[in-house]
Each structure stands twice: as C-alpha cells, then as structure tokens.
Amino acid sequence: MEGEVVKSIVYAGLDAIITSFSLISSISAGHLSSVDVLVLGFANLVADGISMGFGDYVSSSTEKDVAAKERTVTEWDVINQHRPQVVNIFAKYRDIMIDEKMAIQKGLLPPDQADKPWKSGLITFTAFIVFGCAPLLAFIVLIPFTKNDTYKFIGACVFSAVALALLGIAKAKIASQNYALSAGITLFNGLIAGAAAYGIGWTLRNVAGLEE
C-alpha cells in the first residue's frame, strides 16, 4: 500500500509540474500576459487534477474488482479441479494455495481488502495540485517586485527546476537510487517538455502568423 501511495505521488507530481511548466512555456512564447498565464494555468491544473484523480480511482477500482473476480474463479478451480488428496493436504492452507495459483497462472496478486481506490484518487489529485502550483507560484510571488513577464517566466523556470529536482531526489531516496542521476533525469524530462511547448508557441505566433 505504501508503495502505491509513493507511486501515485511521484507520478502525479512529475506530470503536474511538467504540464504546468509546458503550458506556461507555450503561453510565454506567445507573448500573452501574466493574467492569461494564471487563469489558464490554474484552470488547467484543477481540470487535469480532477481528471487524473478520477482516473486513478477508476483504474485502482477496476484492478481490485478484476483481482477479486479472478480469485473467486481460482478458488473454484482449486476446490473442484484438483485431486481430493491434494486439497486435503493443503486444506488448512487453502488461501495460500489459491493466491499462489493466481500469481503463477494469471499474473495477478490477491486483492488487498485494505486498499481503498478513492484514497488513491484523492492522493493523486492532491499531489497533482500541490506540485503543479510550483511553476505558477513564480507569477504570484514576483507580482510585488516586477511587471516584466519575461522575469516571471524565468522565475517559473527556476521554481519548476527546484520542484523537479526535489521530486527526483525524493524518488531516489525511496528507491535507493543515485540522487544526482534521478534529479538529472527528472530535470531533463522537464527541459525537453518545456522546450517543446515553448517552440510550438513561438512557431505558431511568429511563423504561422497567429497573433493576439
């Protein structure tokens, strides 16, 4: 269960940061205002967070239902298809026998009754919102200091880089990986996504001729 929670947080966090930063990059390349960035950024963040949270809930719920159904089928198979003497020998270990048969033949783990799909969805939604705010915070924090949108975009780059690096380090600590390598990979992922979004925004404005 703990592993699934960490997986949801890391996956949602990475997706949120990169999604928000990519959106900011494309908007900034199109020379839209800070107001546009904040409105579109937070609207997209909430919508994506709800979508991802619900998606995680549906996915976890379906996985649990499938495992429960397959366990019922496997239990019937163990009781009715195996030789009586085998069943008698393992009668008091029936649950172990059923679970092992499920894992070996169908590649499914037994459903965890303590697992709550709605919790997975809520964790994913919360992680997405929290981490996704990082790139947008620069536009809010820098309001008292500058009206220059370029400086705010640079601030968003810094905030995003810090958030991605911290998430990469956290992932490395949990998985006992190299800190620098994990942080570098997450930063590289964000760099590629942000550069692609910025390039598309710049191209649509300056090459395709899409003006405000």
N, CA, C and O of each residue as an XYZ file, in Angstrom:
848
protein
N       0.837     -1.206      0.000
C       0.000      0.000      0.000
C       0.871      1.257      0.000
O       0.594      2.212     -0.725
N       1.935      1.248      0.825
C       2.820      2.407      0.894
C       3.489      2.653     -0.450
O       3.651      3.793     -0.884
N       3.876      1.553     -1.101
C       4.499      1.679     -2.415
C       3.573      2.305     -3.430
O       4.005      3.105     -4.260
N       2.290      1.947     -3.373
C       1.316      2.506     -4.304
C       1.098      3.993     -4.048
O       0.905      4.771     -4.983
N       1.131      4.385     -2.768
C       0.970      5.802     -2.415
C       2.127      6.616     -2.974
O       1.926      7.672     -3.574
N       3.343      6.111     -2.770
C       4.532      6.797     -3.285
C       4.471      6.891     -4.804
O       4.794      7.929     -5.383
N       4.057      5.807     -5.442
C       3.947      5.782     -6.900
C       2.971      6.848     -7.387
O       3.252      7.559     -8.352
N       1.817      6.959     -6.712
C       0.814      7.950     -7.106
C       1.336      9.369     -6.937
O       1.112     10.225     -7.793
N       2.039      9.618     -5.822
C       2.559     10.959     -5.549
C       3.619     11.349     -6.574
O       3.577     12.445     -7.132
N       4.569     10.446     -6.819
C       5.653     10.744     -7.761
C       5.111     10.927     -9.170
O       5.472     11.881     -9.859
N       4.251     10.022     -9.595
C       3.703     10.094    -10.951
C       2.887     11.371    -11.146
O       3.061     12.084    -12.135
N       1.997     11.653    -10.195
C       1.158     12.849    -10.305
C       1.995     14.114    -10.193
O       1.762     15.082    -10.916
N       2.974     14.108     -9.285
C       3.822     15.283     -9.110
C       4.616     15.623    -10.351
O       4.652     16.780    -10.771
N       5.254     14.628    -10.944
C       6.023     14.855    -12.169
C       5.128     15.353    -13.294
O       5.464     16.308    -13.994
N       3.991     14.701    -13.458
C       3.081     15.087    -14.529
C       2.564     16.508    -14.325
O       2.438     17.273    -15.281
N       2.263     16.857    -13.072
C       1.718     18.187    -12.778
C       2.731     19.290    -13.059
O       2.408     20.291    -13.698
N       3.954     19.101    -12.579
C       4.987     20.124    -12.782
C       5.257     20.332    -14.266
O       5.301     21.463    -14.749
N       5.434     19.231    -14.979
C       5.762     19.326    -16.402
C       4.593     19.885    -17.204
O       4.791     20.669    -18.133
N       3.367     19.480    -16.844
C       2.189     20.001    -17.542
C       2.053     21.505    -17.351
O       1.852     22.247    -18.313
N       2.167     21.953    -16.090
C       2.043     23.386    -15.802
C       3.160     24.189    -16.460
O       2.916     25.241    -17.051
N       4.390     23.682    -16.351
C       5.520     24.401    -16.931
C       5.418     24.455    -18.454
O       5.744     25.474    -19.063
N       4.972     23.375    -19.061
C       4.814     23.354    -20.520
C       3.753     24.351    -20.964
O       3.912     25.034    -21.975
N       2.667     24.426    -20.195
C       1.609     25.388    -20.524
C       2.133     26.816    -20.405
O       1.887     27.649    -21.277
N       2.857     27.093    -19.321
C       3.435     28.424    -19.126
C       4.413     28.753    -20.251
O       4.441     29.880    -20.745
N       5.208     27.775    -20.651
C       6.187     27.991    -21.722
C       5.508     28.359    -23.031
O       5.933     29.288    -23.718
N       4.456     27.632    -23.373
C       3.761     27.911    -24.633
C       3.066     29.268    -24.596
O       3.047     29.985    -25.596
N       2.494     29.622    -23.440
C       1.823     30.922    -23.303
C       2.842     32.055    -23.365
O       2.615     33.070    -24.023
N       3.965     31.873    -22.675
C       5.003     32.905    -22.675
C       5.583     33.105    -24.067
O       5.882     34.232    -24.461
N       5.744     32.022    -24.808
C       6.256     32.132    -26.176
C       5.286     32.896    -27.067
O       5.686     33.544    -28.034
N       4.019     32.811    -26.728
C       3.006     33.541    -27.488
C       2.819     34.968    -27.020
O       1.970     35.690    -27.543
N       3.617     35.386    -26.027
C       3.611     36.762    -25.501
C       2.254     37.156    -24.915
O       1.795     38.285    -25.091
N       1.623     36.214    -24.218
C       0.394     36.547    -23.510
C       0.748     37.093    -22.129
O       1.889     36.966    -21.686
N      -0.214     37.692    -21.457
C       0.050     38.371    -20.186
C       0.126     37.392    -19.018
O      -0.210     36.215    -19.142
N       0.580     37.923    -17.876
C       0.645     37.116    -16.658
C      -0.741     36.673    -16.214
O      -0.913     35.582    -15.669
N      -1.723     37.527    -16.453
C      -3.106     37.176    -16.110
C      -3.546     35.953    -16.905
O      -4.186     35.048    -16.371
N      -3.195     35.939    -18.191
C      -3.524     34.782    -19.030
C      -2.849     33.518    -18.496
O      -3.449     32.444    -18.465
N      -1.603     33.665    -18.082
C      -0.860     32.523    -17.551
C      -1.547     31.958    -16.316
O      -1.741     30.747    -16.203
N      -1.917     32.851    -15.381
C      -2.527     32.404    -14.129
C      -3.910     31.802    -14.352
O      -4.235     30.757    -13.788
N      -4.722     32.460    -15.172
C      -6.080     31.958    -15.423
C      -6.034     30.596    -16.110
O      -6.652     29.635    -15.652
N      -5.299     30.529    -17.207
C      -5.206     29.272    -17.948
C      -4.468     28.205    -17.145
O      -4.825     27.028    -17.176
N      -3.429     28.638    -16.424
C      -2.631     27.690    -15.648
C      -3.428     27.014    -14.550
O      -3.420     25.788    -14.443
N      -4.122     27.805    -13.727
C      -4.883     27.222    -12.624
C      -6.111     26.461    -13.115
O      -6.469     25.429    -12.547
N      -6.753     26.961    -14.162
C      -7.904     26.246    -14.727
C      -7.473     24.877    -15.246
O      -8.134     23.868    -15.001
N      -6.366     24.863    -15.959
C      -5.847     23.602    -16.494
C      -5.390     22.671    -15.372
O      -5.576     21.456    -15.442
N      -4.789     23.260    -14.336
C      -4.283     22.473    -13.213
C      -5.420     21.750    -12.492
O      -5.326     20.553    -12.218
N      -6.485     22.476    -12.191
C      -7.620     21.877    -11.483
C      -8.306     20.824    -12.348
O      -8.633     19.737    -11.873
N      -8.521     21.156    -13.622
C      -9.185     20.211    -14.526
C      -8.370     18.926    -14.675
O      -8.916     17.825    -14.594
N      -7.070     19.071    -14.891
C      -6.206     17.894    -15.030
C      -6.115     17.111    -13.724
O      -6.068     15.881    -13.729
N      -6.090     17.838    -12.600
C      -6.021     17.168    -11.303
C      -7.247     16.308    -11.047
O      -7.136     15.174    -10.581
N      -8.427     16.858    -11.356
C      -9.668     16.092    -11.201
C      -9.660     14.879    -12.125
O     -10.022     13.774    -11.722
N      -9.245     15.099    -13.363
C      -9.205     14.010    -14.341
C      -8.251     12.901    -13.908
O      -8.589     11.720    -13.989
N      -7.059     13.279    -13.451
C      -6.081     12.278    -13.030
C      -6.522     11.559    -11.765
O      -6.355     10.345    -11.646
N      -7.086     12.305    -10.821
C      -7.556     11.688     -9.583
C      -8.659     10.681     -9.843
O      -8.643      9.577     -9.297
N      -9.625     11.064    -10.683
C     -10.725     10.162    -11.017
C     -10.212      8.968    -11.813
O     -10.664      7.839    -11.625
N      -9.258      9.238    -12.707
C      -8.675      8.155    -13.497
C      -7.967      7.136    -12.621
O      -8.073      5.931    -12.849
N      -7.239      7.626    -11.609
C      -6.550      6.733    -10.678
C      -7.562      5.911     -9.889
O      -7.367      4.716     -9.666
N      -8.650      6.566     -9.467
C      -9.705      5.859     -8.731
C     -10.313      4.742     -9.573
O     -10.450      3.610     -9.108
N     -10.676      5.065    -10.817
C     -11.289      4.072    -11.705
C     -10.320      2.922    -11.975
O     -10.704      1.753    -11.953
N      -9.060      3.272    -12.229
C      -8.049      2.256    -12.512
C      -7.842      1.325    -11.320
O      -7.818      0.104    -11.476
N      -7.693      1.907    -10.126
C      -7.481      1.102     -8.920
C      -8.696      0.244     -8.605
O      -8.570     -0.918     -8.221
N      -9.881      0.835     -8.774
C     -11.121      0.110     -8.504
C     -11.287     -1.065     -9.461
O     -11.657     -2.164     -9.048
N     -11.012     -0.826    -10.738
C     -11.129     -1.889    -11.739
C     -10.129     -3.005    -11.474
O     -10.466     -4.186    -11.560
N      -8.894     -2.625    -11.152
C      -7.858     -3.618    -10.861
C      -8.250     -4.488     -9.676
O      -8.046     -5.702     -9.687
N      -8.816     -3.852     -8.652
C      -9.238     -4.592     -7.468
C     -10.394     -5.528     -7.789
O     -10.415     -6.667     -7.324
N     -11.359     -5.058     -8.583
C     -12.513     -5.881     -8.957
C     -12.091     -7.088     -9.792
O     -12.579     -8.199     -9.586
N     -11.179     -6.855    -10.737
C     -10.692     -7.953    -11.583
C      -9.978     -9.003    -10.739
O     -10.188    -10.202    -10.923
N      -9.129     -8.549     -9.809
C      -8.399     -9.482     -8.946
C      -9.357    -10.289     -8.074
O      -9.164    -11.488     -7.879
N     -10.396     -9.624     -7.548
C     -11.376    -10.319     -6.708
C     -12.137    -11.373     -7.508
O     -12.376    -12.480     -7.024
N     -12.516    -11.019     -8.739
C     -13.236    -11.962     -9.597
C     -12.355    -13.157     -9.944
O     -12.801    -14.302     -9.875
N     -11.109    -12.892    -10.315
C     -10.196    -13.973    -10.675
C      -9.886    -14.867     -9.482
O      -9.662    -16.067     -9.639
N      -9.873    -14.282     -8.292
C      -9.620    -15.097     -7.104
C     -10.777    -16.052     -6.854
O     -10.568    -17.197     -6.453
N     -11.996    -15.582     -7.090
C     -13.169    -16.447     -6.945
C     -13.110    -17.612     -7.927
O     -13.390    -18.757     -7.571
N     -12.739    -17.299     -9.178
C     -12.615    -18.339    -10.207
C     -11.520    -19.334     -9.830
O     -11.698    -20.545     -9.962
N     -10.389    -18.816     -9.360
C      -9.273    -19.683     -8.979
C      -9.634    -20.555     -7.785
O      -9.242    -21.720     -7.721
N     -10.376    -19.994     -6.843
C     -10.800    -20.760     -5.667
C     -11.679    -21.935     -6.085
O     -11.522    -23.051     -5.588
N     -12.598    -21.669     -6.999
C     -13.465    -22.748     -7.505
C     -12.627    -23.812     -8.200
O     -12.878    -25.007     -8.048
N     -11.642    -23.377     -8.954
C     -10.783    -24.304     -9.684
C      -9.990    -25.191     -8.725
O      -9.862    -26.396     -8.941
N      -9.461    -24.581     -7.666
C      -8.685    -25.344     -6.686
C      -9.558    -26.387     -5.994
O      -9.137    -27.525     -5.787
N     -10.772    -25.986     -5.641
C     -11.661    -26.882     -4.903
C     -12.209    -28.002     -5.782
O     -12.316    -29.144     -5.335
N     -12.552    -27.688     -7.014
C     -13.269    -28.638     -7.866
C     -12.416    -29.380     -8.886
O     -12.802    -30.458     -9.337
N     -11.277    -28.833     -9.256
C     -10.485    -29.434    -10.322
C      -9.298    -30.252     -9.823
O      -8.870    -31.192    -10.492
N      -8.769    -29.906     -8.666
C      -7.593    -30.618     -8.168
C      -7.989    -31.935     -7.500
O      -9.122    -32.116     -7.055
N      -7.042    -32.822     -7.448
C      -7.286    -34.115     -6.832
C      -7.634    -33.936     -5.359
O      -7.043    -33.098     -4.679
N      -8.577    -34.707     -4.871
C      -9.016    -34.569     -3.470
C      -7.878    -34.667     -2.464
O      -7.857    -33.940     -1.472
N      -6.917    -35.580     -2.724
C      -5.839    -35.741     -1.740
C      -4.968    -34.495     -1.636
O      -4.468    -34.157     -0.563
N      -4.792    -33.805     -2.793
C      -4.007    -32.577     -2.768
C      -4.740    -31.515     -1.968
O      -4.145    -30.798     -1.163
N      -6.040    -31.427     -2.202
C      -6.846    -30.438     -1.485
C      -6.844    -30.733     -0.001
O      -6.781    -29.819      0.821
N      -6.913    -32.017      0.347
C      -6.914    -32.391      1.761
C      -5.601    -32.013      2.437
O      -5.583    -31.544      3.575
N      -4.506    -32.227      1.713
C      -3.194    -31.910      2.282
C      -3.064    -30.422      2.561
O      -2.541    -29.998      3.592
N      -3.560    -29.644      1.605
C      -3.415    -28.192      1.724
C      -4.695    -27.504      2.211
O      -4.864    -26.296      2.040
N      -5.591    -28.288      2.819
C      -6.888    -27.734      3.213
C      -6.741    -26.526      4.132
O      -7.418    -25.512      3.963
N      -5.849    -26.655      5.100
C      -5.718    -25.548      6.046
C      -4.886    -24.400      5.481
O      -4.780    -23.341      6.099
N      -4.289    -24.616      4.286
C      -3.526    -23.554      3.627
C      -4.196    -23.145      2.318
O      -3.527    -22.749      1.363
N      -5.519    -23.245      2.285
C      -6.248    -23.017      1.039
C      -6.017    -21.626      0.474
O      -5.820    -21.468     -0.731
N      -6.039    -20.616      1.337
C      -5.845    -19.239      0.861
C      -4.476    -19.065      0.212
O      -4.341    -18.406     -0.819
N      -3.467    -19.669      0.833
C      -2.117    -19.577      0.268
C      -2.065    -20.255     -1.093
O      -1.452    -19.747     -2.032
N      -2.714    -21.407     -1.186
C      -2.718    -22.167     -2.436
C      -3.417    -21.387     -3.547
O      -2.941    -21.342     -4.682
N      -4.539    -20.782     -3.212
C      -5.300    -20.007     -4.203
C      -4.502    -18.793     -4.664
O      -4.419    -18.507     -5.859
N      -3.919    -18.086     -3.702
C      -3.155    -16.880     -4.045
C      -1.939    -17.210     -4.911
O      -1.627    -16.486     -5.857
N      -1.255    -18.308     -4.581
C      -0.091    -18.712     -5.370
C      -0.493    -19.115     -6.783
O       0.197    -18.796     -7.751
N      -1.607    -19.814     -6.890
C      -2.090    -20.241     -8.208
C      -2.457    -19.029     -9.062
O      -2.181    -18.994    -10.261
N      -3.082    -18.037     -8.427
C      -3.418    -16.794     -9.136
C      -2.168    -16.104     -9.652
O      -2.113    -15.664    -10.800
N      -1.164    -16.014     -8.787
C       0.065    -15.305     -9.150
C       0.821    -16.025    -10.259
O       1.336    -15.391    -11.180
N       0.887    -17.354    -10.170
C       1.666    -18.127    -11.138
C       0.962    -18.221    -12.485
O       1.579    -17.994    -13.526
N      -0.324    -18.554    -12.472
C      -1.038    -18.818    -13.723
C      -1.590    -17.563    -14.389
O      -1.657    -17.492    -15.616
N      -1.986    -16.574    -13.592
C      -2.657    -15.411    -14.161
C      -1.902    -14.106    -13.951
O      -2.307    -13.055    -14.448
N      -0.799    -14.183    -13.210
C       0.000    -12.982    -13.003
C      -0.700    -11.907    -12.198
O      -0.396    -10.723    -12.346
N      -1.639    -12.309    -11.342
C      -2.404    -11.356    -10.536
C      -2.137    -11.580     -9.060
O      -2.075    -12.715     -8.588
N      -1.980    -10.481     -8.341
C      -1.862    -10.558     -6.897
C      -3.254    -10.551     -6.286
O      -4.172     -9.965     -6.860
N      -3.432    -11.189     -5.133
C      -4.753    -11.188     -4.498
C      -5.169     -9.772     -4.129
O      -4.322     -8.951     -3.776
N      -6.469     -9.472     -4.205
C      -6.926     -8.116     -3.879
C      -6.686     -7.783     -2.417
O      -6.949     -8.593     -1.529
N      -6.190     -6.591     -2.183
C      -5.941     -6.119     -0.824
C      -7.218     -5.472     -0.299
O      -7.651     -4.435     -0.801
N      -7.815     -6.094      0.716
C      -9.076     -5.577      1.241
C      -8.904     -4.213      1.908
O      -9.855     -3.438      2.018
N      -7.677     -3.932      2.350
C      -7.422     -2.637      2.993
C      -7.226     -1.522      1.975
O      -7.225     -0.342      2.326
N      -7.064     -1.900      0.725
C      -6.828     -0.910     -0.328
C      -8.125     -0.186     -0.668
O      -9.135     -0.824     -0.964
N      -8.100      1.120     -0.626
C      -9.276      1.936     -0.932
C      -9.008      2.756     -2.193
O      -8.209      3.692     -2.159
N      -9.668      2.416     -3.314
C      -9.437      3.145     -4.568
C      -9.649      4.651     -4.451
O      -8.953      5.429     -5.103
N     -10.610      5.066     -3.621
C     -10.877      6.506     -3.504
C      -9.691      7.232     -2.868
O      -9.450      8.406     -3.152
N      -8.949      6.526     -2.002
C      -7.767      7.139     -1.403
C      -6.685      7.371     -2.453
O      -6.009      8.399     -2.446
N      -6.528      6.401     -3.357
C      -5.543      6.556     -4.435
C      -5.893      7.754     -5.303
O      -5.023      8.534     -5.689
N      -7.188      7.890     -5.605
C      -7.632      9.024     -6.413
C      -7.397     10.350     -5.717
O      -6.960     11.317     -6.341
N      -7.690     10.398     -4.411
C      -7.507     11.631     -3.640
C      -6.029     11.996     -3.533
O      -5.667     13.168     -3.642
N      -5.182     11.002     -3.320
C      -3.736     11.243     -3.232
C      -3.203     11.785     -4.545
O      -2.412     12.729     -4.561
N      -3.641     11.182     -5.655
C      -3.205     11.638     -6.975
C      -3.647     13.073     -7.229
O      -2.862     13.893     -7.705
N      -4.899     13.377     -6.913
C      -5.427     14.733     -7.115
C      -4.649     15.747     -6.282
O      -4.246     16.794     -6.789
N      -4.436     15.436     -4.996
C      -3.732     16.355     -4.094
C      -2.295     16.592     -4.552
O      -1.828     17.730     -4.589
N      -1.597     15.508     -4.901
C      -0.207     15.637     -5.358
C      -0.130     16.457     -6.637
O       0.783     17.265     -6.809
N      -1.086     16.249     -7.529
C      -1.094     16.984     -8.796
C      -1.269     18.480     -8.548
O      -0.561     19.296     -9.139
N      -2.205     18.838     -7.681
C      -2.468     20.253     -7.390
C      -1.273     20.897     -6.692
O      -0.848     21.990     -7.065
N      -0.732     20.218     -5.679
C       0.371     20.784     -4.890
C       1.611     21.011     -5.751
O       2.164     22.111     -5.771
N       2.042     19.983     -6.454
C       3.257     20.111     -7.268
C       3.020     20.975     -8.504
O       3.922     21.675     -8.963
N       1.813     20.920     -9.034
C       1.513     21.710    -10.227
C       1.495     23.205     -9.973
O       1.620     24.000    -10.905
N       1.340     23.594     -8.704
C       1.341     25.022     -8.362
C       2.740     25.636     -8.434
O       2.876     26.853     -8.554
N       3.772     24.805     -8.363
C       5.149     25.315     -8.305
C       5.489     26.281     -9.438
O       5.979     27.376     -9.161
N       5.248     25.923    -10.705
C       5.591     26.864    -11.781
C       4.751     28.138    -11.750
O       5.220     29.208    -12.137
N       3.501     28.015    -11.285
C       2.606     29.173    -11.266
C       2.924     30.130    -10.125
O       2.621     31.320    -10.208
N       3.531     29.615     -9.061
C       3.831     30.459     -7.901
C       4.746     31.623     -8.252
O       4.650     32.697     -7.657
N       5.632     31.409     -9.219
C       6.560     32.479     -9.599
C       5.809     33.720    -10.059
O       6.208     34.842     -9.746
N       4.728     33.524    -10.797
C       3.954     34.657    -11.303
C       3.222     35.384    -10.182
O       2.907     36.567    -10.308
N       2.950     34.674     -9.078
C       2.281     35.298     -7.931
C       3.302     35.958     -7.015
O       3.122     37.102     -6.597
N       4.376     35.234     -6.703
C       5.402     35.736     -5.780
C       6.082     36.990     -6.316
O       6.420     37.892     -5.550
N       6.282     37.049     -7.631
C       7.015     38.173     -8.225
C       6.145     39.386     -8.544
O       6.657     40.403     -9.012
N       4.848     39.296     -8.301
C       3.950     40.428     -8.590
C       4.395     41.720     -7.902
O       4.399     42.767     -8.549
N       4.777     41.695     -6.596
C       5.190     42.949     -5.940
C       6.530     43.494     -6.436
O       6.858     44.654     -6.188
N       7.296     42.671     -7.128
C       8.662     43.057     -7.480
C       8.842     43.471     -8.939
O       9.705     44.295     -9.246
N       8.057     42.922     -9.818
C       8.228     43.255    -11.237
C       6.946     43.015    -12.025
O       6.129     42.161    -11.679
N       6.796     43.787    -13.087
C       5.683     43.584    -14.009
C       6.166     42.954    -15.316
O       5.386     42.710    -16.236
N       7.454     42.704    -15.367
C       8.052     42.135    -16.571
C       7.729     40.638    -16.663
O       8.144     39.850    -15.813
N       6.988     40.263    -17.701
C       6.582     38.865    -17.851
C       7.762     37.938    -18.133
O       7.717     36.750    -17.814
N       8.813     38.488    -18.732
C       9.997     37.667    -19.002
C      10.659     37.226    -17.704
O      11.060     36.070    -17.563
N      10.773     38.161    -16.748
C      11.347     37.819    -15.452
C      10.484     36.778    -14.731
O      10.994     35.871    -14.072
N       9.180     36.931    -14.872
C       8.272     35.976    -14.230
C       8.414     34.589    -14.850
O       8.349     33.574    -14.155
N       8.609     34.561    -16.162
C       8.798     33.270    -16.829
C      10.103     32.617    -16.375
O      10.164     31.406    -16.161
N      11.147     33.441    -16.232
C      12.425     32.914    -15.726
C      12.235     32.367    -14.308
O      12.770     31.317    -13.951
N      11.461     33.105    -13.513
C      11.152     32.632    -12.160
C      10.418     31.302    -12.186
O      10.682     30.424    -11.365
N       9.492     31.154    -13.133
C       8.759     29.890    -13.269
C       9.703     28.751    -13.636
O       9.539     27.622    -13.174
N      10.692     29.059    -14.470
C      11.703     28.051    -14.839
C      12.475     27.592    -13.604
O      12.720     26.399    -13.420
N      12.854     28.556    -12.761
C      13.614     28.237    -11.545
C      12.762     27.422    -10.578
O      13.212     26.404    -10.052
N      11.530     27.873    -10.347
C      10.628     27.165     -9.442
C      10.388     25.738     -9.925
O      10.386     24.796     -9.132
N      10.186     25.590    -11.226
C       9.933     24.264    -11.801
C      11.149     23.362    -11.648
O      11.023     22.184    -11.311
N      12.331     23.927    -11.899
C      13.565     23.146    -11.792
C      13.784     22.661    -10.363
O      14.156     21.509    -10.140
N      13.551     23.548     -9.399
C      13.719     23.176     -7.990
C      12.733     22.073     -7.607
O      13.106     21.094     -6.961
N      11.467     22.243     -8.012
C      10.441     21.247     -7.684
C      10.759     19.893     -8.322
O      10.621     18.853     -7.678
N      11.183     19.910     -9.580
C      11.530     18.664    -10.266
C      12.731     17.983     -9.615
O      12.747     16.764     -9.439
N      13.735     18.782     -9.259
C      14.931     18.220     -8.621
C      14.590     17.595     -7.271
O      15.055     16.500     -6.955
N      13.780     18.291     -6.476
C      13.384     17.763     -5.166
C      12.583     16.475     -5.308
O      12.767     15.531     -4.540
N      11.695     16.443     -6.293
C      10.900     15.238     -6.518
C      11.787     14.082     -6.983
O      11.590     12.933     -6.588
N      12.763     14.407     -7.827
C      13.703     13.381     -8.272
C      14.539     12.838     -7.129
O      14.796     11.636     -7.059
N      14.968     13.721     -6.230
C      15.751     13.299     -5.062
C      14.904     12.439     -4.126
O      15.371     11.429     -3.600
N      13.646     12.856     -3.925
C      12.740     12.084     -3.070
C      12.523     10.685     -3.643
O      12.516      9.698     -2.908
N      12.349     10.613     -4.951
C      12.166      9.313     -5.611
C      13.413      8.447     -5.446
O      13.318      7.242     -5.209
N      14.585      9.078     -5.573
C      15.837      8.340     -5.431
C      16.018      7.811     -4.007
O      16.503      6.697     -3.808
N      15.629      8.610     -3.033
C      15.766      8.190     -1.636
C      14.873      6.999     -1.337
O      15.286      6.054     -0.665
N      13.647      7.049     -1.841
C      12.699      5.965     -1.596
C      13.138      4.684     -2.294
O      13.029      3.591     -1.737
N      13.637      4.831     -3.522
C      14.012      3.662     -4.332
C      15.484      3.295     -4.198
O      15.969      2.405     -4.896
N      16.207      3.987     -3.293
C      17.645      3.740     -3.089
C      18.429      3.880     -4.390
O      19.248      3.025     -4.728
N      18.171      4.963     -5.114
C      18.860      5.240     -6.368
C      19.866      6.373     -6.168
O      19.932      6.979     -5.099
N      20.636      6.644     -7.199
C      21.589      7.747     -7.159
C      20.838      9.078     -7.198
O      20.040      9.315     -8.105
N      21.091      9.945     -6.215
C      20.357     11.202     -6.106
C      20.558     12.090     -7.331
O      19.600     12.588     -7.921
N      21.822     12.277     -7.699
C      22.135     13.181     -8.810
C      21.538     12.676    -10.120
O      21.013     13.459    -10.911
N      21.619     11.374    -10.343
C      21.091     10.799    -11.581
C      19.579     10.942    -11.652
O      19.032     11.316    -12.690
N      18.906     10.645    -10.549
C      17.447     10.744    -10.517
C      16.987     12.185    -10.721
O      16.056     12.441    -11.483
N      17.647     13.130    -10.033
C      17.303     14.544    -10.196
C      17.586     15.000    -11.620
O      16.806     15.751    -12.206
N      18.706     14.544    -12.174
C      19.064     14.915    -13.548
C      18.059     14.421    -14.567
O      17.735     15.132    -15.518
N      17.561     13.203    -14.376
C      16.585     12.638    -15.312
C      15.278     13.417    -15.278
O      14.702     13.717    -16.324
N      14.807     13.745    -14.070
C      13.556     14.499    -13.968
C      13.718     15.905    -14.549
O      12.808     16.417    -15.200
N      14.865     16.522    -14.316
C      15.122     17.851    -14.882
C      15.190     17.795    -16.407
O      14.670     18.678    -17.090
N      15.825     16.765    -16.928
C      15.926     16.606    -18.383
C      14.544     16.413    -19.001
O      14.242     16.962    -20.061
N      13.719     15.633    -18.332
C      12.344     15.422    -18.796
C      11.588     16.740    -18.867
O      10.920     17.035    -19.858
N      11.702     17.539    -17.791
C      11.034     18.838    -17.770
C      11.582     19.786    -18.815
O      10.828     20.539    -19.431
N      12.899     19.756    -19.021
C      13.534     20.625    -20.014
C      13.028     20.322    -21.423
O      12.692     21.236    -22.175
N      12.976     19.050    -21.774
C      12.518     18.658    -23.105
C      11.060     19.057    -23.322
O      10.709     19.604    -24.367
N      10.210     18.777    -22.323
C       8.789     19.106    -22.448
C       8.576     20.613    -22.542
O       7.800     21.084    -23.374
N       9.272     21.375    -21.681
C       9.138     22.827    -21.702
C       9.646     23.434    -22.996
O       9.024     24.343    -23.547
N      10.781     22.933    -23.486
C      11.348     23.441    -24.739
C      10.421     23.154    -25.916
O      10.254     23.991    -26.804
N       9.821     21.967    -25.916
C       8.893     21.613    -26.996
C       7.673     22.529    -26.982
O       7.236     23.010    -28.027
N       7.127     22.767    -25.786
C       5.956     23.639    -25.669
C       6.292     25.074    -26.070
O       5.517     25.726    -26.771
N       7.449     25.560    -25.623
C       7.864     26.921    -25.975
C       8.064     27.034    -27.482
O       7.655     28.015    -28.101
N       8.693     26.026    -28.060
C       8.930     26.043    -29.503
C       7.644     26.067    -30.307
O       7.549     26.763    -31.318
N       6.655     25.306    -29.859
C       5.365     25.290    -30.561
C       4.677     26.642    -30.446
O       4.139     27.162    -31.424
N       4.698     27.215    -29.223
C       4.081     28.529    -29.031
C       4.747     29.601    -29.867
O       4.072     30.429    -30.479
N       6.073     29.590    -29.894
C       6.821     30.575    -30.686
C       6.539     30.395    -32.175
O       6.366     31.375    -32.899
N       6.493     29.154    -32.627
C       6.261     28.871    -34.046
C       4.875     29.331    -34.489
O       4.721     29.940    -35.548
N       3.874     29.034    -33.673
C       2.508     29.421    -34.032
C       2.358     30.936    -34.099
O       1.602     31.453    -34.921
N       3.077     31.643    -33.236
C       2.960     33.105    -33.226
C       3.779     33.754    -34.336
O       3.293     34.647    -35.031
N       5.010     33.308    -34.500
C       5.927     34.003    -35.406
C       6.010     33.422    -36.808
O       6.288     34.147    -37.764
N       5.775     32.135    -36.940
C       5.870     31.504    -38.254
C       4.494     31.319    -38.875
O       4.263     31.665    -40.034
N       3.580     30.761    -38.074
C       2.231     30.544    -38.602
C       1.424     31.836    -38.650
O       0.385     31.907    -39.306
N       1.912     32.855    -37.948
C       1.256     34.160    -38.008
C       0.036     34.296    -37.130
O      -0.856     35.092    -37.425
N      -0.018     33.522    -36.040
C      -1.150     33.633    -35.126
C      -0.863     34.740    -34.126
O      -0.032     34.575    -33.233
N      -1.534     35.842    -34.269
C      -1.334     36.994    -33.386
C      -2.520     37.121    -32.452
O      -3.566     36.499    -32.641
N      -2.320     37.961    -31.423
C      -3.409     38.213    -30.477
C      -4.533     38.978    -31.176
O      -5.548     39.290    -30.554
